[in-house]
Amino acid sequence: MTLPSPAEGREKLKAAGGEQMADPASMAYRSFGLGCYAVVVRYCTMPLEKTAMIMNSAQVSGSGQLAQASKIVFADGPFTPFRTVGRASIVAWFFQYSVMGFIFQACDRGLSSALGVAPVVYGDQLMEDASKDETAMTTADALKTAGKLALVPVVAGAIESGVANRAETQRFYGLATSAAVEARIGANAFVRACGPAFGANAARNAIMATTSFVATPTLYRKYYPQSEKSKGSLFCFGLGLNIFFGNVLAITQQSLWGRALDSAAATGRPVSYAAVLSQGYRAEGLGAFITAPKWFSRVLMNAPIQGTMPWFYNNVLPLGEGLALAGVASALGTVAPSAKRPSVTLRGHGSGRERV
């Protein structure tokens, strides 16, 4: 059985009179797929995530930081990291990636339409030969595109953190300690919903959204050798860019986030990034925020999900997108006949009435 392509699914929607639903349906499908993929991968790699959280905090220092972090992570046995996962984390993982994907798509398409520029490439477009593009981009369009590509990941990252940061702090502290820290800080309902150290978390997510949704597809399509393009090479390219670009930048914000949470727990006051930066730099210099072990632990945690996301988003999700759109078209087809059935009126009197 051959599944319909996304383009064939759109044609079926158009034939069913639902052309205007194609974009919302495809966005919903991709977002749902990203959310499901994230839950499975993030739960399976929870020990790596917990190790990275501890490595990028003030709880370890000096030599042997990985060994120190491992003792903390597995203090109560091999399943200790999994016991920090509550229902909030499962929900947050799903919505963190599904909402991020949806918001990114919505912002990208909305701004692209408003500015008159092309949206970020997706799916089979990555395999196209960029040298055969018919028109060169004008300077004005290049500036508009650059501005759009800078803004969209920031918005997506902030909304992702709004969904997920509080659950991440619960996994960092543990459920009981997290509740105690929130109570001591005494923030209002909105701040509590966002969670402590929101700014550092949002900055990290913006960096990773840029890497996965902007840098990987754009650079791969434009600069990767055409003869070498394949699903396998996209997988490796996305993973490499995540490890050696995205995570090199994101580790600084991950470390700032971890130290900020340690500060909030110790002082019982809202996070002061200036104080966290000053204390960290005085204690360990730049090593407080970026070292090879910190980067390595971050890669172990992040690469399985974020590094493989461009491959999953552009190679796996399109396999079922046409079928999903065809399903929407079928649903419209069952509704449309009853909606369009002509009304029946009766003309005449008594038994001689006739239908019109």
C-alpha positions in Angstrom: 0.0 0.0 0.0 1.4 3.4 -1.0 0.5 6.3 1.3 -0.6 9.5 -0.4 2.0 12.3 -0.4 1.3 15.6 1.3 0.6 17.2 -2.1 -1.9 14.4 -3.0 -3.6 14.9 0.4 -3.9 18.6 -0.3 -5.5 17.8 -3.7 -8.1 15.6 -2.1 -8.9 18.4 0.4 -9.2 20.8 -2.5 -11.6 18.4 -4.3 -13.7 18.1 -1.2 -14.0 21.8 -0.9 -11.7 22.2 2.1 -8.7 23.9 0.5 -8.7 26.5 3.2 -8.2 23.8 5.8 -5.0 22.4 4.3 -2.6 24.6 6.2 -4.3 24.3 9.6 -4.7 20.5 9.2 -1.0 20.0 8.3 0.1 22.2 11.1 -2.0 20.3 13.6 -0.7 16.9 12.3 2.9 17.9 12.5 2.5 19.4 16.0 0.8 16.3 17.3 3.5 14.1 15.8 6.2 16.1 17.4 4.5 16.0 20.7 4.2 12.2 20.7 7.8 11.7 19.5 9.0 14.0 22.3 7.2 12.1 25.1 8.7 8.8 24.1 12.3 10.0 23.6 12.4 12.4 26.6 11.1 9.7 29.0 13.5 7.1 27.7 16.5 9.5 28.1 15.4 10.8 31.6 18.7 9.6 33.3 20.7 11.7 30.7 18.5 14.7 31.3 18.9 14.5 35.1 22.6 14.1 34.7 22.8 17.2 32.5 20.8 19.2 34.9 23.0 18.4 37.8 26.2 18.8 35.8 25.1 22.3 34.8 24.4 23.5 38.4 26.3 24.5 41.4 25.9 21.1 43.0 29.1 19.8 41.3 32.5 21.5 41.0 36.2 20.8 40.6 37.4 17.5 39.0 35.3 14.4 38.5 32.1 16.4 37.9 30.5 13.6 35.9 31.1 11.1 38.7 29.7 13.6 41.3 26.6 14.1 39.2 26.0 10.4 38.7 26.1 9.8 42.5 23.4 12.4 42.9 21.3 11.3 40.0 21.3 7.6 41.0 21.4 8.2 44.8 18.4 5.9 45.4 19.0 3.3 42.7 18.8 3.1 38.9 15.2 4.2 38.6 15.7 7.4 40.7 15.6 9.8 37.6 12.3 8.3 36.5 10.7 8.9 39.8 11.0 12.7 39.3 8.7 12.5 36.3 5.2 13.5 37.2 2.1 13.9 35.1 3.0 17.6 34.6 6.2 16.5 32.9 4.4 14.1 30.5 1.9 16.8 29.6 4.7 19.4 29.4 6.8 17.2 27.1 4.0 16.8 24.7 2.9 20.4 24.6 6.5 21.7 24.8 7.3 20.3 21.4 3.8 20.3 19.8 3.2 23.9 20.8 6.7 24.9 19.8 6.2 23.2 16.4 2.7 24.8 16.0 3.8 28.3 17.0 6.9 28.1 14.9 4.8 27.1 11.8 2.1 29.7 12.6 4.5 32.5 13.1 6.6 31.5 10.1 3.6 31.3 7.7 2.0 34.4 9.1 5.1 36.6 8.9 6.1 35.1 5.5 2.6 36.1 4.1 2.7 39.5 5.7 6.3 40.3 4.5 5.9 38.6 1.1 8.7 36.1 1.5 8.9 32.3 1.4 8.4 30.2 4.5 11.1 27.9 5.8 11.6 24.9 3.6 10.1 21.6 4.7 10.0 17.9 3.7 11.0 17.2 0.1 12.0 20.8 -0.5 15.2 20.1 1.4 16.2 17.6 -1.3 15.8 20.2 -4.1 18.8 21.7 -5.9 19.1 25.2 -4.6 21.3 26.2 -7.5 18.3 25.9 -9.8 16.2 28.4 -7.9 14.7 30.7 -10.6 15.0 34.1 -8.9 17.6 35.6 -6.7 16.5 37.2 -3.5 16.6 41.0 -3.4 18.4 42.8 -0.6 15.0 43.9 0.8 13.7 40.4 0.8 16.9 39.1 2.3 16.6 41.6 5.2 12.9 40.7 5.8 13.7 37.0 5.7 16.6 37.4 8.2 14.4 39.4 10.5 11.7 36.8 10.3 14.0 33.9 10.9 15.5 35.7 14.0 12.1 36.6 15.5 10.1 33.3 15.0 12.4 31.0 17.1 12.4 33.6 19.9 8.6 33.6 20.1 8.5 29.8 19.8 11.1 29.4 22.5 9.4 31.7 24.9 6.0 29.9 24.5 7.8 26.6 24.8 9.3 27.7 28.1 5.9 28.9 29.3 4.6 25.4 28.8 7.6 23.4 30.0 9.8 25.4 32.4 7.9 24.7 35.6 7.9 21.0 34.9 11.6 21.1 34.2 12.2 22.8 37.6 10.2 20.0 39.2 12.5 17.4 37.6 15.6 19.5 38.7 14.5 19.9 42.3 12.2 16.9 42.8 8.5 17.4 43.3 8.6 18.2 47.0 11.5 20.6 46.9 10.1 22.4 43.9 6.9 23.1 45.8 8.8 24.3 48.8 11.0 26.7 46.7 7.9 28.1 45.0 6.3 28.7 48.3 9.4 30.5 49.7 9.8 32.7 46.7 6.1 33.7 47.1 5.6 34.8 43.5 2.3 35.7 41.9 0.3 33.1 40.0 1.7 34.0 36.6 5.3 33.8 37.7 4.6 30.5 39.4 3.1 29.1 36.2 6.2 30.2 34.2 8.5 28.7 36.9 11.8 30.1 38.3 14.7 31.1 35.9 12.3 31.5 33.0 14.5 33.9 31.0 17.5 31.5 30.8 15.2 28.6 29.9 13.5 30.7 27.1 16.9 31.8 25.7 18.1 28.2 25.6 14.9 27.0 23.8 15.2 29.9 21.3 18.7 28.7 20.4 17.6 25.1 19.9 14.5 26.1 17.9 16.8 28.2 15.6 19.1 25.2 15.2 16.3 22.6 14.5 13.8 24.6 12.5 15.8 27.3 10.8 19.5 26.5 10.5 19.3 22.8 9.7 16.8 22.9 6.8 18.1 26.2 5.4 21.8 25.2 5.4 21.2 21.7 4.3 19.1 22.7 1.3 21.4 25.5 0.2 24.9 24.2 0.9 24.9 20.4 1.3 26.3 18.7 -1.9 23.3 17.8 -4.1 24.7 14.4 -5.0 25.0 13.5 -1.3 21.5 14.5 -0.2 19.5 11.7 1.4 17.5 10.9 4.5 20.6 9.5 6.1 22.7 12.6 5.4 20.0 14.9 6.7 19.9 12.8 9.9 23.7 13.2 10.4 23.8 16.8 9.4 21.0 17.7 11.8 22.7 15.8 14.6 26.1 17.4 13.9 24.7 20.9 13.8 22.9 20.2 17.1 26.0 18.9 18.8 28.6 21.3 17.6 26.6 24.5 17.1 23.3 24.6 19.0 24.5 22.9 22.2 27.7 24.9 22.3 25.6 28.0 22.6 22.8 26.5 24.6 25.1 25.1 27.3 25.8 28.6 28.6 22.1 29.2 29.1 21.6 25.7 30.6 24.3 26.4 33.1 22.8 29.8 33.9 19.4 28.2 34.4 20.8 25.5 36.8 22.8 28.0 38.9 19.8 30.3 39.0 17.7 27.5 40.4 20.3 26.7 43.0 20.3 30.4 44.0 16.6 30.5 44.3 16.6 27.4 46.5 19.4 28.8 48.7 18.1 32.4 49.1 14.3 31.9 48.9 14.2 35.0 46.6 13.4 35.5 42.9 16.3 34.9 40.6 18.9 37.7 40.1 20.9 36.9 37.0 23.5 39.5 37.7 24.2 37.9 41.1 24.2 34.4 39.7 26.7 35.4 36.9 28.9 37.3 39.4 29.0 34.4 41.9 29.6 31.8 39.3 32.4 33.7 37.6 34.1 34.5 40.9 34.0 30.8 41.9 35.0 29.1 38.7 35.5 31.7 35.9 34.0 30.8 32.6 34.1 27.1 33.6 31.0 27.9 35.7 29.0 28.1 32.5 30.8 26.2 29.8 33.3 23.3 30.0 33.8 20.1 27.9 32.0 17.9 30.5 29.1 20.3 30.8 28.8 20.4 27.0 29.1 16.6 26.8 26.3 16.0 29.4 24.1 18.5 27.6 24.7 16.7 24.3 23.8 13.3 25.8 20.5 14.8 27.1 19.6 17.0 24.1 20.9 15.3 21.0 18.5 12.3 21.1 15.5 14.5 20.8 16.6 17.9 19.4 19.3 16.6 17.2 17.0 14.0 15.5 14.1 16.4 15.2 14.9 17.9 11.8 15.1 14.3 10.5 11.9 13.3 12.1 10.1 16.5 11.1 11.2 16.5 7.5 11.5 12.8 6.7 9.2 10.8 9.0 6.2 13.1 9.5 5.7 13.7 5.7 5.1 10.0 5.3 1.7 10.2 7.1 0.8 13.8 6.3 -0.9 13.0 3.0 -3.0 10.3 4.8 -4.0 12.7 7.5 -5.1 15.3 5.0 -7.0 12.7 3.0 -8.7 11.7 6.2 -9.8 15.3 6.7 -11.0 15.3 3.1 -13.0 12.2 3.7 -14.6 13.6 6.8 -15.6 16.7 4.8 -17.0 14.5 2.1 -19.4 12.8 4.6 -20.6 16.1 5.9 -20.9 18.0 2.6 -23.7 15.9 1.0 -26.1 16.4 3.9 -25.2 20.0 4.1 -25.8 20.6 0.4 -29.0 18.4 0.1 -31.7 20.5 -1.6 -34.7 21.4 0.4 -38.1 19.8 -0.5 -41.2 21.9 -0.8 -44.8 20.7 -1.4 -47.1 22.4 -3.9 -50.9 21.8 -4.2 -53.6 20.6 -1.8 -54.7 17.3 -0.4 -53.5 14.0 -2.0 -52.5 15.8 -5.2 -49.6 17.6 -3.6 -46.3 17.2 -5.6 -42.7 17.6 -4.6 -40.7 20.5 -6.1 
